[in-house]
Amino acid sequence: VDPWWERKWVRRVTWAAAALFALFAAMWIYFASGLPSSEKLLAYQPPLPTNVRGYDGNPVQTFARERRVELAYDEYPPVVVHAFISAEDKTFFSHGGIDYPGLIGAVFDYTRKSVSGGRAKGGSTITQQVAKYLLQDDTYAVSRKIREAILAFRLEDTLSKQQILELYLNSIFLGRNAYGVQAARRAYFDKDVADLTLPEAAYLAVLPKAPSNYDPVRSTAKAL
């Protein structure tokens, strides 16, 4: 090693690499502090409505801030799963939590919009959207995106793709106070999720971007 270490450029490259590694490790520790652990991710359950029953056991009333009906991954028909993957994250089953081409495009768009003004496009994967929901943080900041990315890696390392997608389909906000596809199918079509047609599944899959912009009553043309 000594003959190589005597060369100035080798020492400079080595120290630069060590400094970059130390900076990366410090940033990782700083932004990862307070994020849910693997054990908490495995045990997580989205908030469900409180159901009140009468003395005879029949439902009387339901109370909830978020209207949601939780389903297992296998209960979602393939047409719904494929519709959301096609609309939100086409490489979901192949990436490790981050879609790097999409991320690079989002960074360039963010740089351009920070100069000209406006909000940059998202570029988030389904895993990152689940991470955002778990963080309960909607601030428009780079620090939030970094924490979101770290938690996305943790999700991919802890849960299966099916478990992540199940969390997403049960948690995503789709307008009309409906959280999750099973609640949204009643809010928009008044039918069970297993009975959704391809156009109906495709419509629900576009709602996460901006539910109010595609309301079938107020914005029928956009919805169609």
Backbone torsions as a table, in degrees:
resi	resn	phi	psi	omega
1	VAL	NA	-36.1	-173.5
2	ASP	-55.2	-45.4	179.7
3	PRO	-59.3	-37.5	178.2
4	TRP	-69.7	-41.3	-177.0
5	TRP	-65.1	-23.4	178.1
6	GLU	-70.6	-16.8	178.4
7	ARG	-80.1	130.1	-174.1
8	LYS	-62.1	-42.1	-175.9
9	TRP	-67.7	-30.4	177.4
10	VAL	-67.0	-43.4	179.2
11	ARG	-63.9	-42.1	-179.4
12	ARG	-63.8	-44.1	179.2
13	VAL	-64.5	-41.7	-179.7
14	THR	-62.7	-47.5	-178.9
15	TRP	-67.6	-36.2	177.4
16	ALA	-64.5	-42.9	178.4
17	ALA	-64.4	-40.6	178.7
18	ALA	-64.8	-40.2	179.1
19	ALA	-65.6	-41.8	178.4
20	LEU	-63.9	-41.5	178.5
21	PHE	-63.4	-43.9	179.5
22	ALA	-63.6	-40.3	178.6
23	LEU	-64.7	-43.6	178.9
24	PHE	-62.3	-43.7	-179.9
25	ALA	-63.9	-41.5	179.6
26	ALA	-64.5	-42.6	178.8
27	MET	-64.9	-40.9	-179.8
28	TRP	-61.5	-46.6	-179.9
29	ILE	-63.4	-41.0	-177.9
30	TYR	-64.7	-49.5	-175.6
31	PHE	-78.6	-24.4	-178.5
32	ALA	-81.8	-13.9	-179.0
33	SER	-65.5	132.3	179.5
34	GLY	88.8	-6.4	178.2
35	LEU	-74.7	152.1	179.7
36	PRO	-59.4	139.0	178.0
37	SER	-76.7	171.1	178.5
38	SER	-61.1	-38.1	-179.9
39	GLU	-64.4	-41.1	178.9
40	LYS	-67.8	-36.1	178.5
41	LEU	-65.2	-40.0	179.4
42	LEU	-66.9	-31.8	-176.4
43	ALA	-94.2	0.0	-173.3
44	TYR	-68.1	138.1	173.4
45	GLN	-133.6	129.7	178.5
46	PRO	-66.6	151.3	179.6
47	PRO	-62.7	133.2	-178.4
48	LEU	-114.7	158.5	179.4
49	PRO	-63.5	154.5	173.0
50	THR	-93.0	121.0	-178.0
51	ASN	-102.5	125.4	179.3
52	VAL	-102.5	130.5	-179.2
53	ARG	-118.1	151.4	177.1
54	GLY	-78.7	178.9	-178.9
55	TYR	-61.7	-22.9	179.9
56	ASP	-90.5	1.7	177.6
57	GLY	91.6	-7.5	-179.4
58	ASN	-79.1	143.4	179.4
59	PRO	-60.8	135.3	178.8
60	VAL	-108.6	-47.5	-177.1
61	GLN	-157.0	156.3	177.0
62	THR	-125.6	134.1	179.3
63	PHE	-120.9	131.6	179.7
64	ALA	-164.6	140.7	170.3
65	ARG	-79.6	-29.4	178.7
66	GLU	-124.4	115.6	179.4
67	ARG	-73.4	117.3	-173.9
68	ARG	-150.1	141.3	170.5
69	VAL	-127.0	119.4	-174.5
70	GLU	-86.7	132.9	176.5
71	LEU	-124.4	155.6	172.1
72	ALA	-78.9	158.7	-178.3
73	TYR	-55.7	-42.4	-177.2
74	ASP	-66.8	-16.2	179.4
75	GLU	-83.0	-12.7	176.6
76	TYR	-85.3	126.2	-179.9
77	PRO	-67.1	152.0	-178.8
78	PRO	-55.5	-34.3	-178.2
79	VAL	-62.4	-34.7	178.5
80	VAL	-73.2	-45.9	179.6
81	VAL	-58.6	-48.7	-177.7
82	HIS	-68.0	-32.7	178.7
83	ALA	-63.4	-45.6	-178.6
84	PHE	-70.6	-37.5	177.5
85	ILE	-65.0	-42.4	179.9
86	SER	-63.8	-39.6	-176.7
87	ALA	-80.6	-34.4	-169.4
88	GLU	-109.1	-32.0	-170.3
89	ASP	-165.1	82.9	-173.3
90	LYS	-64.4	-24.7	-178.9
91	THR	-102.8	23.0	-173.9
92	PHE	-53.9	-45.8	-174.5
93	PHE	-79.1	-1.5	-179.1
94	SER	-117.4	-21.6	-178.5
95	HIS	-88.5	168.6	-177.9
96	GLY	-101.4	22.5	179.8
97	GLY	122.8	-27.9	-178.9
98	ILE	-125.9	132.5	173.0
99	ASP	-93.6	98.5	-170.5
100	TYR	-64.1	-42.6	174.7
101	PRO	-58.9	-42.3	177.6
102	GLY	-65.7	-35.9	179.3
103	LEU	-66.1	-42.6	178.9
104	ILE	-62.3	-43.1	177.5
105	GLY	-61.8	-39.2	179.6
106	ALA	-67.8	-36.2	178.5
107	VAL	-65.2	-45.1	177.7
108	PHE	-61.9	-41.8	180.0
109	ASP	-66.4	-38.5	178.2
110	TYR	-63.9	-42.2	179.0
111	THR	-62.3	-43.0	-179.8
112	ARG	-67.3	-43.0	-177.9
113	LYS	-71.7	-27.9	178.6
114	SER	-66.9	-22.9	177.7
115	VAL	-89.9	-47.8	-176.0
116	SER	-85.4	-17.7	-177.3
117	GLY	96.2	157.4	-179.2
118	GLY	107.6	170.8	-178.0
119	ARG	-100.3	130.8	-178.3
120	ALA	-74.4	159.8	177.3
121	LYS	-68.6	158.3	-172.2
122	GLY	-73.8	-66.1	-176.6
123	GLY	76.2	14.1	-177.6
124	SER	-83.8	142.4	173.8
125	THR	-80.2	172.0	175.7
126	ILE	-60.7	-39.4	178.6
127	THR	-62.0	-41.3	177.9
128	GLN	-66.5	-34.8	177.6
129	GLN	-67.4	-36.7	174.1
130	VAL	-64.9	-42.1	177.8
131	ALA	-60.6	-42.2	178.6
132	LYS	-61.7	-41.0	179.0
133	TYR	-64.6	-41.0	179.9
134	LEU	-67.5	-34.0	179.7
135	LEU	-74.8	-23.4	-177.2
136	GLN	54.0	44.2	-177.7
137	ASP	-133.5	116.7	-177.8
138	ASP	-112.7	20.8	-179.7
139	THR	-69.8	144.9	-179.4
140	TYR	-91.6	82.7	-174.4
141	ALA	-148.8	151.6	179.1
142	VAL	-64.7	-37.3	-179.0
143	SER	-59.9	-39.0	178.6
144	ARG	-65.9	-39.3	179.7
145	LYS	-65.9	-35.1	178.4
146	ILE	-66.8	-46.4	178.2
147	ARG	-62.1	-38.5	178.4
148	GLU	-62.4	-42.4	179.6
149	ALA	-66.2	-42.4	179.2
150	ILE	-61.9	-43.8	179.7
151	LEU	-67.8	-31.9	176.9
152	ALA	-63.1	-43.2	176.2
153	PHE	-61.3	-40.4	-179.9
154	ARG	-66.0	-39.1	177.1
155	LEU	-61.9	-46.5	-178.9
156	GLU	-64.2	-31.1	-179.3
157	ASP	-79.6	-22.8	-174.1
158	THR	-100.9	-42.0	-174.4
159	LEU	-109.0	158.3	173.8
160	SER	-78.3	165.7	177.1
161	LYS	-59.4	-39.1	-179.9
162	GLN	-65.0	-39.6	178.9
163	GLN	-66.5	-39.2	178.5
164	ILE	-65.5	-43.8	-179.7
165	LEU	-66.9	-35.5	176.4
166	GLU	-62.3	-44.4	176.4
167	LEU	-59.6	-43.5	-178.8
168	TYR	-63.6	-49.9	-177.4
169	LEU	-66.3	-24.2	178.5
170	ASN	-89.8	-13.3	-170.5
171	SER	-117.6	-24.5	-172.0
172	ILE	-63.1	136.9	179.3
173	PHE	-80.6	128.0	-175.9
174	LEU	-123.9	21.1	178.2
175	GLY	85.9	167.7	179.0
176	ARG	53.9	35.6	-179.5
177	ASN	57.8	25.1	179.7
178	ALA	-101.7	121.8	177.3
179	TYR	-112.6	116.2	-177.3
180	GLY	97.1	155.6	-174.1
181	VAL	-69.1	-37.8	-177.1
182	GLN	-64.2	-37.2	177.0
183	ALA	-73.4	-37.7	-178.1
184	ALA	-69.0	-32.5	-177.8
185	ARG	-64.1	-31.3	176.3
186	ARG	-77.5	-39.3	-177.3
187	ALA	-65.5	-33.1	-175.6
188	TYR	-104.4	-36.6	-172.0
189	PHE	-123.4	-8.1	179.2
190	ASP	51.3	49.2	176.8
191	LYS	-147.8	165.2	-179.8
192	ASP	-73.8	153.0	-177.4
193	VAL	-61.0	-30.7	179.5
194	ALA	-68.8	-17.3	-177.3
195	ASP	-99.1	3.1	-179.7
196	LEU	-66.7	136.7	175.3
197	THR	-84.0	171.9	178.5
198	LEU	-60.0	-48.2	177.5
199	PRO	-60.1	-37.4	179.9
200	GLU	-68.3	-41.3	177.6
201	ALA	-64.9	-39.7	178.7
202	ALA	-65.2	-37.9	178.3
203	TYR	-64.2	-46.6	179.1
204	LEU	-62.0	-33.6	-176.6
205	ALA	-70.3	-21.5	-179.9
206	VAL	-89.4	-13.6	-175.3
207	LEU	-65.3	-33.5	-178.3
208	PRO	-55.1	-28.8	-178.5
209	LYS	-65.4	-42.7	-179.0
210	ALA	-169.7	84.6	-174.9
211	PRO	-55.4	-40.2	-176.4
212	SER	-69.0	-23.1	-179.3
213	ASN	-76.2	-16.2	-175.6
214	TYR	-122.5	27.9	177.7
215	ASP	-62.8	127.4	-175.0
216	PRO	-66.4	-17.9	179.3
217	VAL	-90.5	-50.6	-176.6
218	ARG	-81.1	-29.2	-176.7
219	SER	-132.2	62.8	-174.5
220	THR	-60.8	-43.1	-176.8
221	ALA	-63.2	-44.6	178.3
222	LYS	-64.0	-40.5	-179.6
223	ALA	-62.4	-42.4	178.3
224	LEU	-66.0	NA	NA
